[in-house]
């Protein structure tokens, strides 16, 4: 079995799998149970000043499911912790006493220079390995002038990062929101102000759905609803994009990427993708909420088997390896001589490719032949190589290849 340990901002961690700041990290006893099951680290559910009143709506979760009942998109409008800072300080000390090798990150959200700095001092003095500033919660907290309201304004991001940096003696992470035009600008503001690393992403602001019988938005709270944060498998492409942009920003500054990737990680393959685009650690929330802490076993064994099969010695050797192949759209070749090809042994003659190409492509695919099994025909002169046919083919019989 491969050695899964990673080095992140000076801390060696047993493996790259962390619990994200969320309900699974709402209590110290839960975090310790998770560590017993194999998690490499955890980010505390965001701490807040004792004077900040937090009241959650009920219910506050909703989901989008596929035809098989599996959740692929998840909404929440739960807020930060309701527990006191003193309670958390006590639990941080207890967790680090019992699990010194695991990474413990304190997520914090202040509402003034004084509270940001007080919270930083207290969590680091209690033993937190790192501080993560939550500049990205998309619901409830922006109305209070914090959360995403900070992370959407680079100048405010930089100012508050500098407040925390002034007193922070441990590595400092800034958690970015994807709900901006260009996260590279916010990332740069955080780095300029002294951040050591970036966590990306937080949830994507959404309205998950409407009940077609009652016309009420979901989830319904006494007849009403509000915008929440979207998470789960559906947001992985957004997370990968932001992590790659952040890691690229760091590389452009001559820095090694120091990124903790979050968003839609449900299997070891997802974790590997995040590492390849620049993450050193990966944080998981929604999949744990749906299936429990025990999923870490499959995450770890899957990653280990992958590394062994490819002869890769460490997860660290994956970090950022895809970045050289990500470029601007302008730089992509427009001269690729490619066209669709069909594997007739696999083709079921369902006709999905012909319909897609006729109605949304270049009319390059037709169904020819007599009888009950017409044969797919591709007109290479008309084929533009867009790849839509391969995506709709359930049999895997189509591919886009060079002429």
C-alpha positions in Angstrom: 0.0 0.0 0.0 1.3 3.4 -1.0 2.4 6.0 1.6 -0.5 8.5 1.5 1.1 11.1 3.7 1.3 14.7 2.4 3.1 17.8 3.4 0.8 20.9 3.5 2.2 24.3 4.6 4.8 22.6 6.8 2.5 20.0 8.4 2.9 16.3 7.6 -0.6 14.7 7.4 -1.4 11.0 7.4 -3.4 11.3 4.1 -4.8 14.2 2.1 -8.4 13.5 3.0 -10.0 16.2 5.3 -13.5 16.9 6.5 -14.6 20.2 5.3 -16.1 22.9 7.6 -19.7 21.8 7.8 -22.1 19.7 10.0 -19.7 16.7 10.1 -17.3 18.9 12.1 -19.8 20.6 14.4 -18.6 18.8 17.5 -15.2 17.7 18.8 -16.3 14.2 19.6 -17.5 13.7 16.0 -14.1 14.9 14.7 -12.3 12.4 16.9 -14.6 9.6 15.8 -13.7 10.6 12.2 -10.0 10.5 13.0 -10.4 7.0 14.4 -11.9 6.0 11.1 -8.9 7.3 9.1 -9.5 10.9 8.1 -6.2 12.8 7.8 -7.6 16.1 9.2 -10.6 18.3 9.7 -11.7 21.9 9.4 -14.0 23.0 12.2 -17.5 24.2 11.5 -16.9 27.9 11.3 -16.5 29.6 14.6 -18.0 33.0 15.3 -17.8 35.7 17.9 -19.8 35.1 21.0 -21.8 38.2 20.4 -23.0 37.1 17.0 -26.5 35.6 17.2 -27.0 32.6 15.0 -30.5 31.1 14.4 -31.0 28.3 11.8 -34.2 27.7 9.8 -35.8 24.3 9.8 -35.7 22.5 7.5 -32.6 23.8 5.8 -31.5 21.0 3.4 -32.8 20.0 0.0 -31.4 17.8 -2.8 -31.6 17.0 -6.5 -31.7 13.3 -7.3 -31.3 11.2 -10.4 -33.8 8.7 -11.6 -32.3 6.1 -9.2 -32.8 8.3 -6.2 -29.1 9.1 -5.8 -28.3 12.7 -4.7 -26.1 14.6 -7.1 -26.8 18.1 -6.0 -27.4 19.3 -2.5 -28.6 22.7 -1.1 -28.2 24.0 2.4 -28.8 27.3 4.2 -27.3 26.3 7.5 -25.3 29.0 9.2 -22.0 28.8 11.2 -21.7 27.2 14.6 -24.0 28.3 17.4 -21.5 27.1 20.0 -19.4 29.4 22.1 -15.8 30.2 21.3 -14.8 28.9 24.8 -16.4 25.5 24.0 -14.4 25.3 20.8 -11.1 26.4 22.4 -11.5 23.6 24.9 -12.3 21.0 22.2 -9.4 22.1 20.0 -7.0 21.5 22.9 -8.5 18.1 23.6 -8.5 17.0 19.9 -4.8 18.0 19.5 -3.9 16.3 22.7 -5.4 13.0 21.5 -4.6 13.3 17.8 -1.4 15.3 17.4 -0.6 13.8 13.9 -3.9 14.8 12.4 -4.4 18.2 10.8 -6.9 20.5 12.7 -7.9 23.7 11.0 -9.9 26.3 12.8 -12.4 28.0 10.4 -13.3 31.5 11.7 -15.6 34.3 10.8 -15.4 37.6 12.7 -17.4 40.8 12.4 -14.8 43.4 13.2 -11.0 43.7 13.4 -11.1 43.0 17.0 -13.1 39.8 16.7 -11.1 38.4 13.8 -7.9 38.9 15.7 -9.3 37.7 19.1 -10.5 34.5 17.5 -7.3 33.9 15.7 -5.3 34.3 18.9 -7.5 32.0 20.8 -7.7 29.1 18.3 -4.0 29.1 17.6 -3.1 29.3 21.3 -5.4 26.3 21.9 -3.4 24.3 19.4 -5.1 24.7 16.0 -2.6 23.8 13.3 -3.9 26.4 10.8 -6.5 29.1 10.5 -9.0 29.2 7.7 -10.9 32.5 7.2 -14.4 31.9 5.8 -14.9 34.7 3.3 -17.4 32.7 1.2 -20.6 31.5 2.9 -23.3 32.4 0.4 -26.4 32.5 2.6 -27.4 34.2 5.8 -24.0 35.6 6.6 -23.7 38.0 3.7 -26.8 39.8 5.1 -24.6 40.4 8.2 -21.8 41.9 6.1 -19.6 38.8 6.4 -19.2 35.5 4.5 -19.5 36.0 0.7 -19.9 39.7 1.2 -16.2 39.8 2.1 -15.0 37.4 -0.6 -16.7 39.1 -3.4 -14.7 42.3 -2.9 -11.0 41.9 -3.3 -10.2 45.1 -1.3 -12.1 43.8 1.7 -10.6 40.4 1.3 -7.2 41.9 1.4 -7.9 44.2 4.4 -9.3 41.5 6.6 -6.6 39.0 5.6 -4.1 41.5 6.8 -5.8 41.9 10.1 -5.6 38.2 10.7 -2.1 38.0 9.4 -0.9 40.6 11.9 -1.6 38.2 14.8 -1.6 34.8 13.1 1.4 32.6 14.0 0.3 29.5 12.2 -0.4 29.0 8.4 -3.3 31.1 7.2 -5.8 29.9 4.6 -8.5 32.0 2.9 -11.6 30.1 1.7 -12.8 31.6 -1.6 -16.2 31.9 -3.0 -17.0 30.7 -6.5 -19.7 33.4 -6.8 -17.4 35.9 -8.4 -16.4 36.8 -12.0 -12.7 35.9 -11.5 -11.5 34.1 -8.4 -7.9 34.8 -9.4 -8.4 38.5 -8.4 -9.6 37.5 -5.0 -6.8 35.0 -4.6 -4.2 37.6 -5.5 -5.7 40.0 -2.9 -5.5 37.4 -0.2 -1.9 36.4 -1.1 -0.8 40.0 -1.3 -2.1 40.5 2.2 -0.2 37.6 3.7 -2.3 34.4 3.1 -0.2 31.2 3.0 -2.7 29.2 1.1 -6.2 29.0 -0.4 -9.2 26.8 0.2 -11.5 26.5 -2.8 -14.4 26.4 -3.2 -17.3 27.1 -0.9 -20.8 26.4 -2.1 -22.4 27.9 -5.2 -25.4 30.1 -4.5 -28.6 28.5 -5.8 -32.3 28.0 -5.7 -32.6 24.2 -5.9 -36.1 23.8 -7.1 -39.8 24.5 -6.9 -42.6 22.1 -5.9 -44.9 21.8 -9.0 -48.0 21.1 -6.9 -47.7 23.9 -4.4 -45.6 26.4 -6.4 -43.4 26.8 -3.3 -39.6 27.0 -3.5 -37.5 24.3 -1.9 -36.8 23.7 1.0 -40.0 25.1 2.3 -39.9 26.9 5.7 -43.5 27.7 6.7 -44.3 28.4 3.0 -41.2 30.3 2.1 -37.6 29.6 1.1 -34.4 31.4 0.3 -31.2 31.1 -1.7 -28.7 28.6 -0.4 -25.4 27.0 -1.1 -25.2 24.2 -3.7 -22.8 21.4 -3.2 -22.3 17.7 -4.1 -21.1 16.0 -7.2 -22.8 18.6 -9.5 -20.3 21.3 -8.5 -17.0 19.4 -9.0 -16.4 21.0 -12.5 -16.7 24.5 -10.9 -14.3 23.5 -8.0 -11.8 22.1 -10.5 -11.8 25.2 -12.5 -11.3 27.5 -9.5 -8.6 25.3 -8.0 -6.7 25.3 -11.3 -7.0 29.1 -11.5 -5.8 29.6 -8.0 -2.9 27.1 -8.4 -1.9 28.8 -11.6 -2.0 32.2 -9.9 0.4 30.9 -7.2 2.8 29.4 -9.8 2.8 32.6 -11.7 4.2 34.2 -8.5 6.9 31.6 -8.2 5.0 29.8 -5.4 4.4 26.1 -5.1 0.6 25.7 -5.1 -0.8 25.5 -1.5 -4.4 24.7 -2.1 -7.0 22.7 -0.3 -9.6 21.6 -2.8 -13.3 21.3 -2.0 -16.4 20.7 -4.0 -18.1 17.5 -5.2 -15.6 15.0 -4.0 -17.4 11.7 -3.6 -14.8 9.1 -4.7 -11.0 8.7 -4.9 -11.1 9.6 -8.6 -12.5 13.0 -7.7 -9.7 13.5 -5.2 -7.0 12.6 -7.8 -8.5 15.1 -10.2 -8.3 17.9 -7.6 -4.7 17.0 -6.9 -3.8 17.0 -10.6 -5.1 20.6 -11.0 -3.2 21.8 -7.9 -4.7 20.7 -4.6 -2.5 19.1 -2.0 -5.3 18.3 0.4 -9.0 17.6 -0.5 -12.0 18.4 1.7 -15.2 16.4 1.8 -18.6 17.4 3.1 -21.7 16.4 1.2 -20.7 12.8 0.6 -20.0 12.4 4.3 -23.4 13.9 5.2 -25.0 11.3 2.9 -22.9 8.3 3.7 -21.0 8.9 6.9 -17.3 9.1 8.0 -16.7 5.5 6.8 -16.3 6.5 3.2 -12.7 7.5 4.0 -11.7 3.8 3.8 -12.6 3.6 0.1 -11.1 7.0 -0.6 -7.7 5.9 0.9 -7.6 2.5 -0.6 -8.6 3.8 -4.0 -5.9 6.4 -4.0 -3.4 3.9 -2.8 -4.2 1.4 -5.5 -4.1 4.1 -8.2 -0.6 5.2 -7.1 0.7 1.7 -6.9 -0.7 0.8 -10.3 0.9 3.8 -11.9 4.2 3.5 -10.1 3.7 6.9 -8.4 5.4 7.1 -5.0 3.4 9.8 -3.2 0.2 11.8 -3.6 2.5 14.8 -3.6 3.7 13.7 -7.1 0.2 14.3 -8.5 -0.1 17.9 -7.4 -0.4 20.3 -10.3 0.6 17.8 -13.1 -2.4 18.8 -15.2 -1.7 22.5 -15.0 0.7 22.8 -18.0 -2.1 21.5 -20.3 -4.6 24.1 -19.2 -4.5 27.2 -21.5 -6.7 30.0 -22.8 -9.4 29.3 -25.4 -7.6 31.7 -27.7 -4.5 29.4 -27.5 -6.3 26.2 -28.4 -5.7 24.9 -31.9 -8.6 25.5 -34.3 -7.0 23.3 -37.0 -7.4 19.8 -35.4 -8.3 17.4 -38.2 -10.7 15.1 -36.3 -14.0 13.4 -37.1 -16.3 10.9 -35.5 -15.5 7.2 -35.7 -17.9 4.3 -34.9 -17.0 0.9 -33.5 -19.7 -1.2 -35.2 -19.1 -4.2 -32.9 -20.3 -2.0 -30.0 -22.9 0.0 -31.8 -26.5 -0.9 -30.9 -28.0 1.2 -33.8 -30.1 3.2 -31.3 -29.9 6.3 -33.4 -29.2 8.7 -30.6 -26.1 10.0 -32.3 -28.0 10.7 -35.6 -30.7 12.6 -33.7 -28.1 14.7 -31.8 -26.1 15.5 -34.9 -29.2 16.3 -37.0 -30.8 18.6 -34.4 -27.7 20.1 -32.7 -24.8 19.4 -35.0 -23.9 19.3 -38.7 -26.1 16.6 -40.0 -23.1 14.3 -40.5 -24.6 11.1 -39.1 -27.3 9.1 -40.7 -28.9 5.7 -40.2 -28.6 3.6 -43.4 -29.6 0.1 -44.3 -32.7 -2.1 -44.5 -34.4 -4.2 -41.8 -34.5 -3.8 -38.1 -30.9 -2.8 -37.5 -30.0 0.2 -39.6 -26.2 1.0 -39.7 -24.7 4.3 -38.5 -23.0 6.2 -41.4 -20.7 9.2 -40.8 -20.1 11.7 -43.5 -16.6 12.9 -42.7 -16.9 15.9 -45.0 -19.8 17.2 -43.0 -18.5 16.2 -39.5 -17.1 19.1 -37.6 -15.5 17.0 -34.8 -17.5 18.6 -32.0 -17.8 15.4 -30.0 -21.5 15.5 -29.2 -22.3 12.1 -30.7 -19.7 10.4 -28.5 -21.3 12.0 -25.4 -24.8 10.8 -26.2 -23.7 7.2 -27.2 -24.5 5.0 -24.2 -22.7 2.0 -25.8 -19.4 3.8 -26.0 -19.3 3.0 -29.7 -18.3 6.5 -30.9 -15.1 8.5 -30.5 -13.6 11.6 -32.1 -10.3 10.7 -33.7 -7.8 12.1 -36.2 -8.6 11.8 -39.9 
